[in-house]
Amino acid sequence: MTVDSDEDLEREFTEVCREIGLSPSETFAIFARAVIRGRRIPFMPSAEGMKEHAVHEPELSISGGIARDIADLQAGDVISREKSRTMRAARRRDA
């Protein structure tokens, strides 16, 4: 997977990821798993300014899922891209 971004965004994102204790790649993997699990973006997109931003209730419930994703990733409990595709195809067939 390739993500287009400018150098400043990439640098800042990498810094934040490192502060959290994850690599950018691990962070994207967690994000992707949260999207797959919830079948939606795991946060509320908003035009609110940073000073106006308040934590929303849905964001609080998502944090538990993200914590599980981090634990799974650190334990090496991850699936391959091919396995993910196979699982999605099976779900579509069963639906």
N, CA, C and O atoms as a CHARMM CRD file, in Angstrom:
* protein
*
  380
    1    1 MET  N      0.85000  -1.16300   0.00000 PROA 1      0.00000
    2    1 MET  CA     0.00000   0.00000   0.00000 PROA 1      0.00000
    3    1 MET  C      0.89800   1.22900   0.00000 PROA 1      0.00000
    4    1 MET  O      1.88100   1.28800   0.73900 PROA 1      0.00000
    5    2 THR  N      0.56600   2.18600  -0.81100 PROA 2      0.00000
    6    2 THR  CA     1.33600   3.42400  -0.87700 PROA 2      0.00000
    7    2 THR  C      0.41300   4.58500  -0.50600 PROA 2      0.00000
    8    2 THR  O     -0.73400   4.65000  -0.95000 PROA 2      0.00000
    9    3 VAL  N      0.92500   5.48600   0.30300 PROA 3      0.00000
   10    3 VAL  CA     0.15400   6.65500   0.71700 PROA 3      0.00000
   11    3 VAL  C      0.88200   7.89700   0.22200 PROA 3      0.00000
   12    3 VAL  O      2.06100   8.09500   0.51500 PROA 3      0.00000
   13    4 ASP  N      0.17300   8.72900  -0.53000 PROA 4      0.00000
   14    4 ASP  CA     0.76700   9.97900  -1.00000 PROA 4      0.00000
   15    4 ASP  C      0.70100  11.02200   0.11700 PROA 4      0.00000
   16    4 ASP  O     -0.35800  11.26200   0.69600 PROA 4      0.00000
   17    5 SER  N      1.83100  11.62800   0.40400 PROA 5      0.00000
   18    5 SER  CA     1.86800  12.69100   1.41000 PROA 5      0.00000
   19    5 SER  C      3.09400  13.55600   1.15200 PROA 5      0.00000
   20    5 SER  O      4.03700  13.15200   0.47100 PROA 5      0.00000
   21    6 ASP  N      3.05000  14.74300   1.71100 PROA 6      0.00000
   22    6 ASP  CA     4.22500  15.59500   1.55300 PROA 6      0.00000
   23    6 ASP  C      5.23300  15.26300   2.66000 PROA 6      0.00000
   24    6 ASP  O      4.91200  14.54800   3.61000 PROA 6      0.00000
   25    7 GLU  N      6.43600  15.78200   2.52800 PROA 7      0.00000
   26    7 GLU  CA     7.51500  15.44900   3.46500 PROA 7      0.00000
   27    7 GLU  C      7.20000  15.86400   4.88900 PROA 7      0.00000
   28    7 GLU  O      7.52300  15.14300   5.83400 PROA 7      0.00000
   29    8 ASP  N      6.56200  17.04100   5.05400 PROA 8      0.00000
   30    8 ASP  CA     6.23900  17.51100   6.40400 PROA 8      0.00000
   31    8 ASP  C      5.24000  16.58300   7.08600 PROA 8      0.00000
   32    8 ASP  O      5.40200  16.23800   8.25600 PROA 8      0.00000
   33    9 LEU  N      4.20800  16.18200   6.35200 PROA 9      0.00000
   34    9 LEU  CA     3.21000  15.27900   6.91800 PROA 9      0.00000
   35    9 LEU  C      3.85700  13.95100   7.30900 PROA 9      0.00000
   36    9 LEU  O      3.60500  13.42900   8.39500 PROA 9      0.00000
   37   10 GLU  N      4.67300  13.41800   6.43900 PROA 10     0.00000
   38   10 GLU  CA     5.33900  12.14100   6.71900 PROA 10     0.00000
   39   10 GLU  C      6.24900  12.25700   7.94300 PROA 10     0.00000
   40   10 GLU  O      6.25800  11.37500   8.80200 PROA 10     0.00000
   41   11 ARG  N      7.00500  13.34000   8.01700 PROA 11     0.00000
   42   11 ARG  CA     7.91600  13.53600   9.14900 PROA 11     0.00000
   43   11 ARG  C      7.13700  13.65500  10.45800 PROA 11     0.00000
   44   11 ARG  O      7.47600  13.00300  11.44500 PROA 11     0.00000
   45   12 GLU  N      6.09100  14.48800  10.46600 PROA 12     0.00000
   46   12 GLU  CA     5.30700  14.68300  11.68900 PROA 12     0.00000
   47   12 GLU  C      4.59000  13.40300  12.10400 PROA 12     0.00000
   48   12 GLU  O      4.54700  13.06500  13.28700 PROA 12     0.00000
   49   13 PHE  N      4.02600  12.69000  11.12600 PROA 13     0.00000
   50   13 PHE  CA     3.33900  11.44200  11.42100 PROA 13     0.00000
   51   13 PHE  C      4.30900  10.43000  12.02400 PROA 13     0.00000
   52   13 PHE  O      3.97900   9.75700  13.00100 PROA 13     0.00000
   53   14 THR  N      5.48800  10.32300  11.45200 PROA 14     0.00000
   54   14 THR  CA     6.50700   9.40100  11.95400 PROA 14     0.00000
   55   14 THR  C      6.89300   9.75700  13.37900 PROA 14     0.00000
   56   14 THR  O      7.04400   8.87200  14.22200 PROA 14     0.00000
   57   15 GLU  N      7.05300  11.05300  13.65700 PROA 15     0.00000
   58   15 GLU  CA     7.40600  11.49500  15.01300 PROA 15     0.00000
   59   15 GLU  C      6.32800  11.09400  16.01600 PROA 15     0.00000
   60   15 GLU  O      6.63500  10.57300  17.08800 PROA 15     0.00000
   61   16 VAL  N      5.06300  11.33800  15.66500 PROA 16     0.00000
   62   16 VAL  CA     3.96500  10.99700  16.57600 PROA 16     0.00000
   63   16 VAL  C      3.89500   9.49000  16.79100 PROA 16     0.00000
   64   16 VAL  O      3.71900   9.02800  17.91800 PROA 16     0.00000
   65   17 CYS  N      4.03100   8.73600  15.72500 PROA 17     0.00000
   66   17 CYS  CA     4.01100   7.27000  15.84400 PROA 17     0.00000
   67   17 CYS  C      5.10700   6.80100  16.78500 PROA 17     0.00000
   68   17 CYS  O      4.86400   5.95600  17.64700 PROA 17     0.00000
   69   18 ARG  N      6.30100   7.33400  16.63100 PROA 18     0.00000
   70   18 ARG  CA     7.42300   6.93900  17.48500 PROA 18     0.00000
   71   18 ARG  C      7.15400   7.30400  18.94500 PROA 18     0.00000
   72   18 ARG  O      7.51600   6.55700  19.85400 PROA 18     0.00000
   73   19 GLU  N      6.51200   8.46200  19.16600 PROA 19     0.00000
   74   19 GLU  CA     6.16500   8.85900  20.53800 PROA 19     0.00000
   75   19 GLU  C      5.18900   7.85900  21.15600 PROA 19     0.00000
   76   19 GLU  O      5.25900   7.57000  22.35000 PROA 19     0.00000
   77   20 ILE  N      4.28800   7.33800  20.34200 PROA 20     0.00000
   78   20 ILE  CA     3.31600   6.35500  20.80700 PROA 20     0.00000
   79   20 ILE  C      3.98100   5.00300  21.01800 PROA 20     0.00000
   80   20 ILE  O      3.49300   4.17800  21.79000 PROA 20     0.00000
   81   21 GLY  N      5.10100   4.77500  20.32600 PROA 21     0.00000
   82   21 GLY  CA     5.80800   3.50500  20.44000 PROA 21     0.00000
   83   21 GLY  C      5.54300   2.56200  19.27800 PROA 21     0.00000
   84   21 GLY  O      5.77000   1.35600  19.38300 PROA 21     0.00000
   85   22 LEU  N      5.06100   3.11500  18.16800 PROA 22     0.00000
   86   22 LEU  CA     4.76000   2.31000  16.98300 PROA 22     0.00000
   87   22 LEU  C      5.47300   2.87800  15.77200 PROA 22     0.00000
   88   22 LEU  O      5.83700   4.05400  15.74500 PROA 22     0.00000
   89   23 SER  N      5.66800   2.04100  14.77900 PROA 23     0.00000
   90   23 SER  CA     6.18100   2.53700  13.50600 PROA 23     0.00000
   91   23 SER  C      4.99800   3.04100  12.68000 PROA 23     0.00000
   92   23 SER  O      3.85600   2.67700  12.96000 PROA 23     0.00000
   93   24 PRO  N      5.25000   3.86400  11.67900 PROA 24     0.00000
   94   24 PRO  CA     4.14700   4.27500  10.80100 PROA 24     0.00000
   95   24 PRO  C      3.44500   3.07800  10.16600 PROA 24     0.00000
   96   24 PRO  O      2.22200   3.08400  10.02700 PROA 24     0.00000
   97   25 SER  N      4.18900   2.07100   9.78600 PROA 25     0.00000
   98   25 SER  CA     3.60300   0.88000   9.18000 PROA 25     0.00000
   99   25 SER  C      2.67400   0.15600  10.15900 PROA 25     0.00000
  100   25 SER  O      1.57900  -0.26100   9.78300 PROA 25     0.00000
  101   26 GLU  N      3.10700   0.00900  11.40300 PROA 26     0.00000
  102   26 GLU  CA     2.25900  -0.61900  12.42200 PROA 26     0.00000
  103   26 GLU  C      0.99600   0.20200  12.65200 PROA 26     0.00000
  104   26 GLU  O     -0.08900  -0.35000  12.83100 PROA 26     0.00000
  105   27 THR  N      1.14700   1.52400  12.64600 PROA 27     0.00000
  106   27 THR  CA     0.00500   2.40400  12.85800 PROA 27     0.00000
  107   27 THR  C     -1.01800   2.25800  11.74200 PROA 27     0.00000
  108   27 THR  O     -2.22000   2.19600  12.00400 PROA 27     0.00000
  109   28 PHE  N     -0.55100   2.20500  10.49800 PROA 28     0.00000
  110   28 PHE  CA    -1.47700   2.00800   9.38300 PROA 28     0.00000
  111   28 PHE  C     -2.14200   0.63800   9.45300 PROA 28     0.00000
  112   28 PHE  O     -3.31900   0.50600   9.11800 PROA 28     0.00000
  113   29 ALA  N     -1.40500  -0.38100   9.88300 PROA 29     0.00000
  114   29 ALA  CA    -1.99100  -1.71200  10.02000 PROA 29     0.00000
  115   29 ALA  C     -3.11700  -1.69200  11.05500 PROA 29     0.00000
  116   29 ALA  O     -4.16600  -2.30000  10.84100 PROA 29     0.00000
  117   30 ILE  N     -2.90500  -1.00400  12.16000 PROA 30     0.00000
  118   30 ILE  CA    -3.93600  -0.88900  13.19500 PROA 30     0.00000
  119   30 ILE  C     -5.15000  -0.15300  12.64100 PROA 30     0.00000
  120   30 ILE  O     -6.28900  -0.56400  12.86500 PROA 30     0.00000
  121   31 PHE  N     -4.90300   0.93500  11.91700 PROA 31     0.00000
  122   31 PHE  CA    -5.98900   1.70100  11.31000 PROA 31     0.00000
  123   31 PHE  C     -6.78000   0.82200  10.34300 PROA 31     0.00000
  124   31 PHE  O     -8.01100   0.81000  10.37700 PROA 31     0.00000
  125   32 ALA  N     -6.07700   0.08600   9.48100 PROA 32     0.00000
  126   32 ALA  CA    -6.74300  -0.76300   8.49100 PROA 32     0.00000
  127   32 ALA  C     -7.59000  -1.83200   9.17400 PROA 32     0.00000
  128   32 ALA  O     -8.71300  -2.10000   8.74700 PROA 32     0.00000
  129   33 ARG  N     -7.05900  -2.44400  10.23100 PROA 33     0.00000
  130   33 ARG  CA    -7.82700  -3.46300  10.95200 PROA 33     0.00000
  131   33 ARG  C     -9.05900  -2.86300  11.61200 PROA 33     0.00000
  132   33 ARG  O    -10.11200  -3.49900  11.64400 PROA 33     0.00000
  133   34 ALA  N     -8.94300  -1.64900  12.13800 PROA 34     0.00000
  134   34 ALA  CA   -10.10000  -0.98300  12.74900 PROA 34     0.00000
  135   34 ALA  C    -11.16200  -0.67600  11.69900 PROA 34     0.00000
  136   34 ALA  O    -12.35400  -0.81000  11.97400 PROA 34     0.00000
  137   35 VAL  N    -10.75000  -0.26700  10.50300 PROA 35     0.00000
  138   35 VAL  CA   -11.69700  -0.00700   9.41800 PROA 35     0.00000
  139   35 VAL  C    -12.40400  -1.30000   9.03000 PROA 35     0.00000
  140   35 VAL  O    -13.62400  -1.31700   8.86400 PROA 35     0.00000
  141   36 ILE  N    -11.64200  -2.38200   8.88500 PROA 36     0.00000
  142   36 ILE  CA   -12.22800  -3.66600   8.50300 PROA 36     0.00000
  143   36 ILE  C    -13.18800  -4.16200   9.57700 PROA 36     0.00000
  144   36 ILE  O    -14.30200  -4.59300   9.27500 PROA 36     0.00000
  145   37 ARG  N    -12.75100  -4.10000  10.82900 PROA 37     0.00000
  146   37 ARG  CA   -13.58000  -4.58900  11.93500 PROA 37     0.00000
  147   37 ARG  C    -14.88900  -3.80100  12.03800 PROA 37     0.00000
  148   37 ARG  O    -15.95900  -4.39100  12.18900 PROA 37     0.00000
  149   38 GLY  N    -14.80500  -2.48200  11.95700 PROA 38     0.00000
  150   38 GLY  CA   -15.98500  -1.65200  12.13100 PROA 38     0.00000
  151   38 GLY  C    -16.73500  -1.33300  10.85500 PROA 38     0.00000
  152   38 GLY  O    -17.84200  -0.79600  10.89500 PROA 38     0.00000
  153   39 ARG  N    -16.12200  -1.66800   9.70500 PROA 39     0.00000
  154   39 ARG  CA   -16.71200  -1.35600   8.40800 PROA 39     0.00000
  155   39 ARG  C    -16.97100   0.14400   8.26300 PROA 39     0.00000
  156   39 ARG  O    -17.93300   0.56400   7.62000 PROA 39     0.00000
  157   40 ARG  N    -16.08900   0.94400   8.87700 PROA 40     0.00000
  158   40 ARG  CA   -16.17200   2.40400   8.80000 PROA 40     0.00000
  159   40 ARG  C    -14.85800   3.00900   9.24600 PROA 40     0.00000
  160   40 ARG  O    -14.01000   2.31600   9.80900 PROA 40     0.00000
  161   41 ILE  N    -14.68300   4.28800   8.99800 PROA 41     0.00000
  162   41 ILE  CA   -13.50200   4.99200   9.48800 PROA 41     0.00000
  163   41 ILE  C    -13.63900   5.09700  11.00900 PROA 41     0.00000
  164   41 ILE  O    -14.69100   5.51000  11.49600 PROA 41     0.00000
  165   42 PRO  N    -12.60300   4.73400  11.76900 PROA 42     0.00000
  166   42 PRO  CA   -12.73400   4.63700  13.22700 PROA 42     0.00000
  167   42 PRO  C    -12.64400   5.96100  13.98400 PROA 42     0.00000
  168   42 PRO  O    -12.19400   5.99200  15.13000 PROA 42     0.00000
  169   43 PHE  N    -13.06000   7.02400  13.36500 PROA 43     0.00000
  170   43 PHE  CA   -13.15300   8.31700  14.04100 PROA 43     0.00000
  171   43 PHE  C    -14.14700   9.16600  13.27700 PROA 43     0.00000
  172   43 PHE  O    -14.51400   8.84200  12.14800 PROA 43     0.00000
  173   44 MET  N    -14.57500  10.23700  13.88300 PROA 44     0.00000
  174   44 MET  CA   -15.56900  11.10400  13.27900 PROA 44     0.00000
  175   44 MET  C    -14.86300  12.23400  12.52000 PROA 44     0.00000
  176   44 MET  O    -14.33400  13.15200  13.14600 PROA 44     0.00000
  177   45 PRO  N    -14.84500  12.18200  11.16700 PROA 45     0.00000
  178   45 PRO  CA   -14.24400  13.30000  10.42400 PROA 45     0.00000
  179   45 PRO  C    -14.98200  14.58300  10.77300 PROA 45     0.00000
  180   45 PRO  O    -16.20500  14.58100  10.91500 PROA 45     0.00000
  181   46 SER  N    -14.25400  15.66000  10.90900 PROA 46     0.00000
  182   46 SER  CA   -14.85300  16.90000  11.37800 PROA 46     0.00000
  183   46 SER  C    -14.09600  18.10400  10.84600 PROA 46     0.00000
  184   46 SER  O    -12.90500  18.03000  10.54400 PROA 46     0.00000
  185   47 ALA  N    -14.80600  19.20300  10.74000 PROA 47     0.00000
  186   47 ALA  CA   -14.18200  20.46200  10.34900 PROA 47     0.00000
  187   47 ALA  C    -13.88100  21.31500  11.57900 PROA 47     0.00000
  188   47 ALA  O    -13.50800  22.48100  11.44700 PROA 47     0.00000
  189   48 GLU  N    -14.03800  20.74600  12.76700 PROA 48     0.00000
  190   48 GLU  CA   -13.78000  21.49300  13.99700 PROA 48     0.00000
  191   48 GLU  C    -12.31300  21.85700  14.10300 PROA 48     0.00000
  192   48 GLU  O    -11.44400  21.08200  13.70300 PROA 48     0.00000
  193   49 GLY  N    -12.03300  23.03800  14.64000 PROA 49     0.00000
  194   49 GLY  CA   -10.65300  23.42200  14.90400 PROA 49     0.00000
  195   49 GLY  C    -10.11200  22.64000  16.08200 PROA 49     0.00000
  196   49 GLY  O    -10.88700  22.12000  16.88500 PROA 49     0.00000
  197   50 MET  N     -8.81700  22.54800  16.20000 PROA 50     0.00000
  198   50 MET  CA    -8.20300  21.79400  17.28300 PROA 50     0.00000
  199   50 MET  C     -8.62000  22.31100  18.65600 PROA 50     0.00000
  200   50 MET  O     -8.81500  21.51300  19.57300 PROA 50     0.00000
  201   51 LYS  N     -8.76100  23.61900  18.81900 PROA 51     0.00000
  202   51 LYS  CA    -9.15500  24.17100  20.10900 PROA 51     0.00000
  203   51 LYS  C    -10.60200  23.83300  20.44400 PROA 51     0.00000
  204   51 LYS  O    -10.97200  23.75500  21.61600 PROA 51     0.00000
  205   52 GLU  N    -11.42200  23.63200  19.40800 PROA 52     0.00000
  206   52 GLU  CA   -12.83500  23.33800  19.61700 PROA 52     0.00000
  207   52 GLU  C    -13.09900  21.84800  19.73400 PROA 52     0.00000
  208   52 GLU  O    -14.19600  21.43700  20.11200 PROA 52     0.00000
  209   53 HSD  N    -12.09100  21.03000  19.40800 PROA 53     0.00000
  210   53 HSD  CA   -12.29700  19.59000  19.35200 PROA 53     0.00000
  211   53 HSD  C    -12.55400  19.01900  20.73900 PROA 53     0.00000
  212   53 HSD  O    -11.80000  19.26000  21.68100 PROA 53     0.00000
  213   54 ALA  N    -13.62500  18.26700  20.83800 PROA 54     0.00000
  214   54 ALA  CA   -13.94800  17.56500  22.07400 PROA 54     0.00000
  215   54 ALA  C    -13.98400  16.07300  21.75500 PROA 54     0.00000
  216   54 ALA  O    -14.30700  15.68300  20.63300 PROA 54     0.00000
  217   55 VAL  N    -13.65800  15.24800  22.73100 PROA 55     0.00000
  218   55 VAL  CA   -13.70000  13.80600  22.51000 PROA 55     0.00000
  219   55 VAL  C    -15.16300  13.39600  22.40900 PROA 55     0.00000
  220   55 VAL  O    -15.97300  13.70800  23.28100 PROA 55     0.00000
  221   56 HSD  N    -15.48300  12.69100  21.33000 PROA 56     0.00000
  222   56 HSD  CA   -16.84400  12.22800  21.10900 PROA 56     0.00000
  223   56 HSD  C    -17.00000  10.82100  21.66800 PROA 56     0.00000
  224   56 HSD  O    -16.04300  10.04700  21.69300 PROA 56     0.00000
  225   57 GLU  N    -18.19200  10.49500  22.11100 PROA 57     0.00000
  226   57 GLU  CA   -18.46800   9.17800  22.68500 PROA 57     0.00000
  227   57 GLU  C    -18.05100   8.02700  21.76500 PROA 57     0.00000
  228   57 GLU  O    -17.45200   7.06700  22.24800 PROA 57     0.00000
  229   58 PRO  N    -18.34900   8.08200  20.42900 PROA 58     0.00000
  230   58 PRO  CA   -17.91100   6.97700  19.56600 PROA 58     0.00000
  231   58 PRO  C    -16.39200   6.79400  19.56700 PROA 58     0.00000
  232   58 PRO  O    -15.90200   5.67000  19.45400 PROA 58     0.00000
  233   59 GLU  N    -15.65500   7.88400  19.69500 PROA 59     0.00000
  234   59 GLU  CA   -14.19800   7.78100  19.70600 PROA 59     0.00000
  235   59 GLU  C    -13.71700   7.04700  20.95200 PROA 59     0.00000
  236   59 GLU  O    -12.72700   6.31700  20.90200 PROA 59     0.00000
  237   60 LEU  N    -14.41500   7.24000  22.06700 PROA 60     0.00000
  238   60 LEU  CA   -14.01900   6.56500  23.29500 PROA 60     0.00000
  239   60 LEU  C    -14.21500   5.05800  23.18600 PROA 60     0.00000
  240   60 LEU  O    -13.37600   4.28900  23.65700 PROA 60     0.00000
  241   61 SER  N    -15.31100   4.62900  22.57200 PROA 61     0.00000
  242   61 SER  CA   -15.56300   3.19400  22.44600 PROA 61     0.00000
  243   61 SER  C    -14.59600   2.54300  21.46800 PROA 61     0.00000
  244   61 SER  O    -14.29700   1.35600  21.59900 PROA 61     0.00000
  245   62 ILE  N    -14.10900   3.28800  20.50300 PROA 62     0.00000
  246   62 ILE  CA   -13.17900   2.76300  19.51300 PROA 62     0.00000
  247   62 ILE  C    -11.81800   2.49400  20.13700 PROA 62     0.00000
  248   62 ILE  O    -11.09900   1.60000  19.68900 PROA 62     0.00000
  249   63 SER  N    -11.45500   3.25600  21.16700 PROA 63     0.00000
  250   63 SER  CA   -10.12600   3.10900  21.74000 PROA 63     0.00000
  251   63 SER  C     -9.87300   1.69700  22.25300 PROA 63     0.00000
  252   63 SER  O     -8.73100   1.23800  22.22700 PROA 63     0.00000
  253   64 GLY  N    -10.90600   0.99400  22.71800 PROA 64     0.00000
  254   64 GLY  CA   -10.73700  -0.38700  23.15600 PROA 64     0.00000
  255   64 GLY  C    -10.34500  -1.29400  22.00100 PROA 64     0.00000
  256   64 GLY  O     -9.50300  -2.17800  22.15700 PROA 64     0.00000
  257   65 GLY  N    -10.96100  -1.07400  20.83600 PROA 65     0.00000
  258   65 GLY  CA   -10.63100  -1.85500  19.65300 PROA 65     0.00000
  259   65 GLY  C     -9.21200  -1.59300  19.19200 PROA 65     0.00000
  260   65 GLY  O     -8.50200  -2.51300  18.78600 PROA 65     0.00000
  261   66 ILE  N     -8.80500  -0.34500  19.25500 PROA 66     0.00000
  262   66 ILE  CA    -7.44100   0.00900  18.86200 PROA 66     0.00000
  263   66 ILE  C     -6.43900  -0.62000  19.82700 PROA 66     0.00000
  264   66 ILE  O     -5.38200  -1.09200  19.40700 PROA 66     0.00000
  265   67 ALA  N     -6.76600  -0.62900  21.11100 PROA 67     0.00000
  266   67 ALA  CA    -5.87400  -1.25700  22.09300 PROA 67     0.00000
  267   67 ALA  C     -5.72200  -2.74500  21.79300 PROA 67     0.00000
  268   67 ALA  O     -4.62400  -3.29100  21.90200 PROA 67     0.00000
  269   68 ARG  N     -6.83100  -3.41100  21.41000 PROA 68     0.00000
  270   68 ARG  CA    -6.74200  -4.83700  21.03800 PROA 68     0.00000
  271   68 ARG  C     -5.87500  -5.01300  19.80200 PROA 68     0.00000
  272   68 ARG  O     -5.08300  -5.95100  19.71900 PROA 68     0.00000
  273   69 ASP  N     -6.03000  -4.09400  18.82600 PROA 69     0.00000
  274   69 ASP  CA    -5.22500  -4.18000  17.61100 PROA 69     0.00000
  275   69 ASP  C     -3.73400  -4.04500  17.92800 PROA 69     0.00000
  276   69 ASP  O     -2.91200  -4.77500  17.37200 PROA 69     0.00000
  277   70 ILE  N     -3.38900  -3.12600  18.80700 PROA 70     0.00000
  278   70 ILE  CA    -1.98600  -2.94400  19.18800 PROA 70     0.00000
  279   70 ILE  C     -1.46700  -4.21400  19.85900 PROA 70     0.00000
  280   70 ILE  O     -0.37100  -4.68000  19.54800 PROA 70     0.00000
  281   71 ALA  N     -2.25500  -4.77300  20.78000 PROA 71     0.00000
  282   71 ALA  CA    -1.83500  -5.99600  21.46500 PROA 71     0.00000
  283   71 ALA  C     -1.67000  -7.14400  20.46700 PROA 71     0.00000
  284   71 ALA  O     -0.70300  -7.90000  20.55000 PROA 71     0.00000
  285   72 ASP  N     -2.60900  -7.27700  19.52600 PROA 72     0.00000
  286   72 ASP  CA    -2.50600  -8.33100  18.50200 PROA 72     0.00000
  287   72 ASP  C     -1.24500  -8.14600  17.67100 PROA 72     0.00000
  288   72 ASP  O     -0.52000  -9.10500  17.40600 PROA 72     0.00000
  289   73 LEU  N     -0.99000  -6.91900  17.26500 PROA 73     0.00000
  290   73 LEU  CA     0.17200  -6.63300  16.43300 PROA 73     0.00000
  291   73 LEU  C      1.46500  -6.95200  17.17800 PROA 73     0.00000
  292   73 LEU  O      2.37000  -7.57700  16.62500 PROA 73     0.00000
  293   74 GLN  N      1.54400  -6.52300  18.42200 PROA 74     0.00000
  294   74 GLN  CA     2.74200  -6.77400  19.20700 PROA 74     0.00000
  295   74 GLN  C      2.94200  -8.25800  19.49300 PROA 74     0.00000
  296   74 GLN  O      4.07500  -8.71300  19.64900 PROA 74     0.00000
  297   75 ALA  N      1.84400  -9.01800  19.56300 PROA 75     0.00000
  298   75 ALA  CA     1.93100 -10.45900  19.80300 PROA 75     0.00000
  299   75 ALA  C      2.19600 -11.23100  18.51600 PROA 75     0.00000
  300   75 ALA  O      2.36800 -12.45000  18.53000 PROA 75     0.00000
  301   76 GLY  N      2.22700 -10.49700  17.39800 PROA 76     0.00000
  302   76 GLY  CA     2.45500 -11.16200  16.12000 PROA 76     0.00000
  303   76 GLY  C      1.21100 -11.81700  15.56000 PROA 76     0.00000
  304   76 GLY  O      1.28800 -12.59000  14.60500 PROA 76     0.00000
  305   77 ASP  N      0.06000 -11.51300  16.15000 PROA 77     0.00000
  306   77 ASP  CA    -1.20600 -12.09900  15.71800 PROA 77     0.00000
  307   77 ASP  C     -1.80400 -11.24600  14.60100 PROA 77     0.00000
  308   77 ASP  O     -2.76200 -10.50200  14.81200 PROA 77     0.00000
  309   78 VAL  N     -1.22900 -11.36600  13.43100 PROA 78     0.00000
  310   78 VAL  CA    -1.68400 -10.60700  12.26900 PROA 78     0.00000
  311   78 VAL  C     -1.93300 -11.57100  11.12100 PROA 78     0.00000
  312   78 VAL  O     -1.42500 -12.69200  11.10700 PROA 78     0.00000
  313   79 ILE  N     -2.72800 -11.11200  10.15700 PROA 79     0.00000
  314   79 ILE  CA    -3.00900 -11.95000   9.00800 PROA 79     0.00000
  315   79 ILE  C     -2.40800 -11.33300   7.76000 PROA 79     0.00000
  316   79 ILE  O     -2.18000 -10.12500   7.69600 PROA 79     0.00000
  317   80 SER  N     -2.15800 -12.16200   6.78400 PROA 80     0.00000
  318   80 SER  CA    -1.58600 -11.68500   5.52700 PROA 80     0.00000
  319   80 SER  C     -2.65600 -10.99400   4.69800 PROA 80     0.00000
  320   80 SER  O     -3.85100 -11.15200   4.94600 PROA 80     0.00000
  321   81 ARG  N     -2.21800 -10.23600   3.72500 PROA 81     0.00000
  322   81 ARG  CA    -3.13000  -9.56900   2.80600 PROA 81     0.00000
  323   81 ARG  C     -4.00200 -10.61000   2.09300 PROA 81     0.00000
  324   81 ARG  O     -5.20800 -10.41600   1.93700 PROA 81     0.00000
  325   82 GLU  N     -3.38200 -11.71200   1.66500 PROA 82     0.00000
  326   82 GLU  CA    -4.12900 -12.76800   0.96800 PROA 82     0.00000
  327   82 GLU  C     -5.19000 -13.38400   1.87600 PROA 82     0.00000
  328   82 GLU  O     -6.31700 -13.61700   1.43900 PROA 82     0.00000
  329   83 LYS  N     -4.84200 -13.64900   3.12800 PROA 83     0.00000
  330   83 LYS  CA    -5.79600 -14.21400   4.08700 PROA 83     0.00000
  331   83 LYS  C     -6.95800 -13.24300   4.30000 PROA 83     0.00000
  332   83 LYS  O     -8.11100 -13.66700   4.37900 PROA 83     0.00000
  333   84 SER  N     -6.66200 -11.94400   4.39300 PROA 84     0.00000
  334   84 SER  CA    -7.70400 -10.93100   4.55300 PROA 84     0.00000
  335   84 SER  C     -8.65500 -10.94200   3.36300 PROA 84     0.00000
  336   84 SER  O     -9.87200 -10.86900   3.53300 PROA 84     0.00000
  337   85 ARG  N     -8.09900 -11.03300   2.16000 PROA 85     0.00000
  338   85 ARG  CA    -8.93600 -11.07800   0.95400 PROA 85     0.00000
  339   85 ARG  C     -9.82100 -12.31900   0.95900 PROA 85     0.00000
  340   85 ARG  O    -10.99900 -12.24700   0.60600 PROA 85     0.00000
  341   86 THR  N     -9.25900 -13.45000   1.35700 PROA 86     0.00000
  342   86 THR  CA   -10.01700 -14.69700   1.40800 PROA 86     0.00000
  343   86 THR  C    -11.16900 -14.57800   2.40700 PROA 86     0.00000
  344   86 THR  O    -12.28600 -15.01600   2.13400 PROA 86     0.00000
  345   87 MET  N    -10.88700 -13.98500   3.55900 PROA 87     0.00000
  346   87 MET  CA   -11.92100 -13.82100   4.58200 PROA 87     0.00000
  347   87 MET  C    -13.03900 -12.90000   4.08400 PROA 87     0.00000
  348   87 MET  O    -14.21600 -13.18300   4.30800 PROA 87     0.00000
  349   88 ARG  N    -12.67600 -11.78800   3.40300 PROA 88     0.00000
  350   88 ARG  CA   -13.69000 -10.87300   2.87200 PROA 88     0.00000
  351   88 ARG  C    -14.54700 -11.56700   1.82500 PROA 88     0.00000
  352   88 ARG  O    -15.76700 -11.40000   1.81200 PROA 88     0.00000
  353   89 ALA  N    -13.92100 -12.34500   0.94500 PROA 89     0.00000
  354   89 ALA  CA   -14.66500 -13.05800  -0.09500 PROA 89     0.00000
  355   89 ALA  C    -15.63600 -14.05000   0.53400 PROA 89     0.00000
  356   89 ALA  O    -16.76200 -14.19200   0.05900 PROA 89     0.00000
  357   90 ALA  N    -15.22100 -14.73300   1.58600 PROA 90     0.00000
  358   90 ALA  CA   -16.08800 -15.69700   2.25600 PROA 90     0.00000
  359   90 ALA  C    -17.27200 -14.98100   2.89500 PROA 90     0.00000
  360   90 ALA  O    -18.39500 -15.48200   2.84000 PROA 90     0.00000
  361   91 ARG  N    -17.03700 -13.81100   3.50500 PROA 91     0.00000
  362   91 ARG  CA   -18.13100 -13.05000   4.10400 PROA 91     0.00000
  363   91 ARG  C    -19.13900 -12.61500   3.05100 PROA 91     0.00000
  364   91 ARG  O    -20.34700 -12.65700   3.28600 PROA 91     0.00000
  365   92 ARG  N    -18.64600 -12.19700   1.89200 PROA 92     0.00000
  366   92 ARG  CA   -19.55100 -11.77400   0.81800 PROA 92     0.00000
  367   92 ARG  C    -20.38700 -12.95500   0.32400 PROA 92     0.00000
  368   92 ARG  O    -21.57800 -12.80600   0.05000 PROA 92     0.00000
  369   93 ARG  N    -19.76400 -14.12000   0.21200 PROA 93     0.00000
  370   93 ARG  CA   -20.49400 -15.31400  -0.22100 PROA 93     0.00000
  371   93 ARG  C    -21.56900 -15.69000   0.78400 PROA 93     0.00000
  372   93 ARG  O    -22.67100 -16.08700   0.40500 PROA 93     0.00000
  373   94 ASP  N    -21.24500 -15.56500   2.07000 PROA 94     0.00000
  374   94 ASP  CA   -22.17300 -15.96600   3.13200 PROA 94     0.00000
  375   94 ASP  C    -23.29400 -14.96100   3.35700 PROA 94     0.00000
  376   94 ASP  O    -24.31900 -15.28400   3.95700 PROA 94     0.00000
  377   95 ALA  N    -23.09100 -13.73800   2.87000 PROA 95     0.00000
  378   95 ALA  CA   -24.09400 -12.67500   3.12100 PROA 95     0.00000
  379   95 ALA  C    -25.31200 -12.82100   2.24800 PROA 95     0.00000
  380   95 ALA  O    -26.23600 -12.01300   2.33900 PROA 95     0.00000
